[in-house]
Amino acid sequence: HGGRVELGPRPEYLVNDMASSPLKTKLMSCLADDMLQMTPSDKSIGHRGACMQFPEHTAESYRAALVQGAGIVECDVAVTKDGELVCRHSQCDLHTTTNILATALASKCSTPFTPYNSATGADATATCCTSDLTSAEFKSLCGKMDASNTKATTVVEFLGGTAGWRTDLYATCGTLVSHAESIDLIKMYGGKFTPELKTYTQGSLSMAYDQVRAKLIQEYVDAGVPAAQVWPQSFNMPDIESWIANYGSTFGPQAVFLDENYCDGTLAACAADDNFTSYVSKGIKYIAPPMQMLLKAANGGYEASEYAVAAKAAGLKIITWTSERSGPLQTGGGWYFATTRDITNRDGDVYEMLHVLFSKVGIEGIFSDWPATVTFYANCKLHPTQRRVLTSRTKGFLRGSGLL
């Protein structure tokens, strides 16, 4: 499977939507270059797979990301009642990412479904966790698009709510997977790995936090995956410190600290929260803030923020998130574009943004809900030397057609 890349129509749509610029001219030339071979790129990271259109953290979503050329794919790691690691964005999100409320397993949810109360205005609610279920029960569920209708009066209504710019076309019954199964699937396609350990609440479970941290790494060891192909990540500093302490020459240096301070990218706002020298002294080599913290609007375009410049100067490698998660960009792009909203007004702006992140900020890679967008940019601008090798038969055809 490895090496096959299918971009689909979105990159071409985005390039054609760009305002005139030298970058658009370059990208247009790549679109017209039939000999430019698209190959998987580690710059392109599948965020929960390809969850713009596929139910997140399902086998289908991972396959879609890999086929789109994501060189690295993310499994967010949560824990089941019987201590197995599974791929979910949160320990308690099954009520919005699966069909659990429409199954007999709804009775095991931490908080049962409560319909919208029109008299009080209280939203419909439910809380269903991986820790409520055994791994077998978890895998019996169907993945769906992450959404809910908080004004629902029935379970069926509550399970709806998918954003209009996403789709339920591939959400008939997404296949849920364990962390180990995700490793096997991604490995089969020749991909690499970035598991994110989600905040673990032990409660009545028997596994201690340190056991979860160790089990996550051990499953890569058991699968024979080299440490250099794995970037374990977490928002929680104790996770990062544990991996560095226990896997100092293998997985530890690959650990990625996710920065959730959400400052505006200026040193005045960020300096109190982000001590890059301290990170380096702990042995941290990678940080991953949201892309809004790395960019500012200047001279009518995107530029590297003070945060980005300071992080690079400290010797840190930067990964960022999340491209293609904002929907249509005509109104500024929402939260992920918070520091550049005034200059973001068309879908094609995503390529101008990516260009600055790679060429001026110097990021290592970017998470994307639709990896094909980044894969195309990477092949066109960052490593465009891969070209198809023509057989003598193909060359003869092209010459006979006047095309060579």
C-alpha positions in Angstrom: 0.0 0.0 0.0 2.8 2.4 0.8 3.6 5.1 -1.7 0.2 5.3 -3.4 -1.2 8.9 -3.1 -4.6 10.1 -4.3 -5.1 13.9 -3.8 -8.6 14.2 -5.1 -10.0 17.6 -6.3 -9.5 19.7 -3.2 -5.9 20.9 -3.7 -6.8 22.1 -7.2 -9.9 23.8 -5.9 -7.9 25.6 -3.2 -5.1 26.7 -5.6 -7.7 28.1 -8.1 -9.3 30.0 -5.2 -6.1 31.8 -4.3 -5.5 35.5 -5.0 -2.8 36.1 -7.6 0.7 35.6 -6.1 4.1 34.0 -6.9 3.0 31.1 -4.7 -0.2 30.6 -6.7 1.9 30.6 -9.9 4.2 27.9 -8.6 1.3 25.7 -7.3 -0.5 26.1 -10.6 2.6 24.9 -12.4 2.7 21.8 -10.2 -0.9 21.1 -11.0 -0.1 21.2 -14.7 3.0 19.1 -14.3 1.9 15.5 -15.2 5.4 14.2 -14.4 5.4 15.5 -10.8 5.0 12.4 -8.7 3.0 12.8 -5.4 4.6 10.8 -2.6 3.8 10.5 1.1 5.3 13.3 3.2 6.1 13.5 6.9 5.2 17.2 6.7 1.6 16.1 6.3 0.1 14.7 9.5 -3.3 13.1 9.6 -5.2 14.7 12.4 -7.4 11.9 13.8 -7.0 10.5 10.3 -8.8 12.5 7.7 -11.7 13.6 9.9 -13.0 16.5 7.7 -15.1 13.8 6.0 -14.4 10.5 7.8 -15.4 9.6 11.4 -12.3 10.4 13.4 -10.1 7.6 14.8 -11.6 4.9 12.7 -9.9 2.5 10.3 -11.6 4.3 7.4 -10.3 7.7 8.5 -6.7 6.4 8.9 -6.8 4.8 5.5 -8.1 8.0 3.9 -5.3 10.0 5.5 -2.6 7.5 4.4 -3.9 7.4 0.8 -3.9 11.2 0.8 -0.1 11.1 1.5 0.0 11.7 5.2 3.4 10.5 6.2 2.4 10.5 9.9 -1.0 9.6 11.4 -2.3 10.4 14.9 -4.0 8.0 17.3 -5.3 9.8 20.4 -5.0 7.2 23.2 -7.6 6.5 25.8 -8.1 3.6 28.2 -11.0 1.0 28.4 -12.4 -0.5 31.6 -10.2 -3.6 31.1 -7.1 -1.6 30.6 -6.7 -1.7 26.8 -5.5 1.3 24.9 -7.9 2.5 22.1 -8.0 5.4 19.7 -10.4 8.2 20.9 -9.9 12.0 21.2 -11.0 11.9 24.8 -11.6 9.4 27.5 -15.2 10.6 27.5 -16.4 11.4 24.0 -18.2 8.3 22.9 -21.6 10.0 23.1 -20.6 12.4 20.3 -18.2 10.2 18.3 -20.1 6.8 18.3 -23.6 5.4 18.2 -23.4 4.2 21.8 -26.6 6.0 22.9 -28.6 4.1 20.2 -27.3 0.7 21.6 -27.8 -1.4 24.7 -24.5 -0.1 25.9 -26.1 3.3 26.6 -27.0 1.8 30.0 -23.3 1.8 30.9 -22.6 5.4 30.2 -21.4 7.5 33.1 -24.2 10.0 32.6 -27.3 8.8 30.6 -28.9 10.8 27.9 -31.1 13.7 29.1 -33.2 15.5 26.5 -33.3 19.2 25.9 -35.6 20.9 28.4 -37.6 23.6 26.6 -39.0 25.0 29.8 -35.6 25.7 31.4 -33.5 25.9 28.3 -31.1 23.2 29.6 -29.2 21.5 26.8 -29.5 17.8 26.0 -26.6 16.0 27.6 -24.9 12.6 28.0 -21.4 11.4 29.0 -20.1 8.1 27.8 -16.5 7.1 28.4 -14.0 4.4 27.1 -13.6 3.6 30.8 -17.2 2.6 31.0 -16.7 -0.2 28.5 -14.5 -3.3 28.0 -12.4 -3.2 24.8 -14.8 -5.7 23.2 -17.8 -3.6 24.0 -15.9 -0.5 22.7 -15.1 -2.2 19.4 -18.8 -3.2 18.9 -19.7 0.4 18.4 -19.9 2.4 15.2 -17.8 5.5 14.7 -19.7 8.6 13.5 -18.8 12.2 12.8 -18.0 14.1 16.0 -21.1 16.1 16.6 -24.2 16.4 18.7 -27.5 18.4 18.7 -27.8 20.0 22.1 -31.5 20.9 21.4 -32.4 17.2 20.8 -35.4 15.7 22.5 -34.6 12.2 21.3 -31.4 10.1 21.0 -31.7 10.1 17.2 -31.7 13.9 17.1 -28.8 14.1 19.6 -26.6 11.9 17.4 -27.0 14.4 14.5 -25.5 17.9 14.3 -22.8 17.3 11.8 -21.5 20.6 10.4 -22.8 21.5 7.0 -19.3 21.7 5.5 -18.5 18.2 6.7 -20.5 15.1 5.6 -22.1 11.9 6.9 -21.4 10.2 3.6 -18.8 7.9 5.1 -20.3 7.7 8.6 -22.6 4.6 8.2 -20.5 2.6 10.7 -16.9 3.6 11.2 -14.7 0.8 12.4 -13.3 1.6 15.9 -9.7 0.4 16.6 -7.4 -0.3 19.4 -4.1 1.5 19.6 -2.3 -1.7 18.7 -4.6 -2.2 15.7 -3.9 1.4 14.5 -0.2 0.6 14.6 -0.7 -2.4 12.4 -2.8 -0.5 9.9 -0.5 2.5 9.6 2.5 0.3 9.4 0.9 -1.7 6.5 0.7 1.5 4.5 4.3 2.5 5.3 3.2 5.4 7.6 4.7 6.7 10.8 3.1 7.4 14.1 2.2 10.2 16.5 0.1 8.9 19.4 -1.3 11.5 21.8 -1.9 10.3 25.4 -5.1 11.9 26.5 -5.7 13.0 30.1 -6.3 9.8 32.0 -8.7 9.6 34.9 -8.0 6.4 36.8 -11.1 6.3 38.9 -11.9 2.7 39.6 -9.6 1.4 36.9 -6.7 -0.8 38.0 -4.1 0.8 35.7 -1.9 3.5 37.2 -0.9 6.6 35.1 2.7 5.4 34.8 1.5 2.0 33.5 -0.6 3.7 30.8 2.4 5.8 29.7 4.6 2.7 29.5 2.0 0.6 27.8 1.6 3.2 25.0 5.4 2.9 24.2 5.5 -0.8 24.7 2.9 -1.4 22.0 5.3 0.2 19.4 8.2 -2.0 20.8 6.0 -5.1 20.5 5.1 -4.2 16.9 8.8 -3.7 16.0 8.4 0.0 15.1 11.7 2.0 15.4 11.6 4.8 17.9 12.6 7.3 15.2 9.2 6.7 13.5 7.1 7.5 16.6 6.4 11.0 18.0 4.5 10.5 21.3 2.7 13.6 22.3 0.8 15.1 25.3 -0.5 18.3 26.7 0.5 17.0 30.2 4.1 17.7 31.1 4.4 14.7 33.4 3.8 12.5 30.4 6.6 14.1 28.5 9.0 14.0 31.5 8.2 10.3 32.0 9.0 9.4 28.4 12.2 11.4 28.5 13.3 9.8 31.8 12.4 6.2 30.8 13.3 6.2 27.1 16.1 8.8 27.0 17.9 7.4 24.0 14.9 6.1 22.1 11.4 7.4 22.3 12.1 10.2 24.8 13.8 12.6 22.3 10.8 12.2 20.0 8.3 13.4 22.6 6.2 16.4 21.6 4.9 18.8 24.2 1.5 20.2 23.1 1.3 23.9 24.2 -2.2 24.8 25.2 -1.5 28.2 26.7 -3.2 29.8 23.6 -1.5 33.2 23.7 -1.6 35.5 20.8 2.0 34.9 19.7 3.5 38.0 21.1 6.2 37.8 23.7 4.2 40.2 26.0 1.4 37.7 26.1 3.4 34.5 25.9 6.6 35.0 27.8 5.1 34.3 31.2 3.6 31.1 30.0 6.4 29.7 27.8 9.9 29.3 29.0 11.6 27.8 26.0 15.0 27.5 27.8 13.3 25.5 30.5 11.8 23.1 28.0 15.2 22.6 26.4 16.8 21.9 29.8 14.2 19.2 30.4 15.3 17.5 27.2 12.3 18.5 25.2 13.1 18.8 21.5 9.6 19.3 20.0 6.8 21.6 20.9 3.4 21.9 19.2 1.3 25.0 19.6 -1.8 25.8 17.6 -1.0 27.6 14.3 -2.5 30.9 15.5 0.3 31.2 18.0 2.9 31.0 15.3 1.5 33.6 12.9 0.7 37.3 12.8 -0.7 39.6 10.2 1.8 42.1 8.9 2.1 44.0 5.6 -1.1 42.5 4.3 0.1 38.9 4.7 1.1 36.1 7.1 4.4 36.4 9.1 6.1 34.5 11.8 5.1 35.5 15.3 7.4 36.5 18.1 6.6 33.2 19.8 7.7 31.3 16.7 10.9 33.2 16.3 11.8 32.7 20.0 11.0 29.0 20.0 13.3 28.4 17.0 16.0 30.5 18.5 16.0 28.3 21.6 16.6 25.3 19.4 13.1 23.8 19.5 11.5 21.9 16.6 7.9 23.0 16.0 4.9 21.0 14.9 1.6 22.8 14.6 -2.2 22.1 14.4 -4.7 22.1 12.7 -5.2 22.8 9.0 -8.5 22.2 7.3 -10.4 22.3 10.6 -12.1 25.6 10.3 -14.6 25.1 7.4 -14.9 27.8 4.8 -12.5 30.7 5.4 -14.5 33.5 3.9 -15.3 35.0 7.3 -11.8 34.7 8.8 -11.3 31.1 9.6 -12.4 31.1 13.3 -10.3 30.0 16.3 -7.3 28.6 14.4 -6.9 31.9 12.5 -7.5 34.1 15.5 -4.3 36.1 15.0 -4.7 36.5 11.3 -8.5 36.7 10.9 -8.3 40.2 9.3 -6.3 39.0 6.3 -8.0 35.6 5.9 -11.0 35.8 3.6 -10.9 32.9 1.1 -10.4 29.1 1.1 -7.2 29.5 -1.0 -5.6 31.5 1.8 -4.7 28.1 3.5 -1.8 27.8 1.0 -0.4 31.2 1.8 -0.7 30.3 5.5 1.1 27.0 4.9 3.8 28.6 2.9 4.7 31.0 5.8 4.5 28.2 8.4 7.0 26.1 6.4 9.3 28.8 4.8 9.4 31.4 7.6 8.4 29.7 10.8 10.2 26.5 9.8 7.8 24.0 11.1 8.5 20.3 10.9 5.0 19.4 10.0 1.3 20.2 10.5 -1.7 18.3 11.5 -4.5 18.4 9.0 -8.1 17.2 8.9 -7.7 16.7 5.2 -4.0 15.7 4.6 -4.1 16.0 0.8 -4.0 19.8 1.1 -0.6 19.6 2.9 0.7 16.7 0.8 0.3 18.6 -2.4 2.1 21.7 -1.0 4.9 19.5 0.3 5.5 17.7 -3.0 5.3 21.0 -5.0 7.4 23.3 -2.8 9.4 21.2 -0.2 10.6 18.1 -2.0 9.5 18.4 -5.6 12.3 16.1 -7.0 10.2 13.0 -7.2 9.3 12.5 -10.8 7.8 9.6 -12.6 10.2 7.3 -14.5 8.9 6.9 -18.0 9.2 3.5 -19.6 10.3 3.2 -23.2 6.8 2.4 -24.2 5.4 5.5 -22.6 8.1 7.7 -24.1 7.3 6.3 -27.5 3.6 7.1 -27.0 4.3 10.6 -25.9 6.7 11.2 -28.9 4.1 9.8 -31.3 1.5 12.1 -29.8 3.9 15.1 -30.1 4.0 15.5 -26.3 7.7 14.6 -25.9 
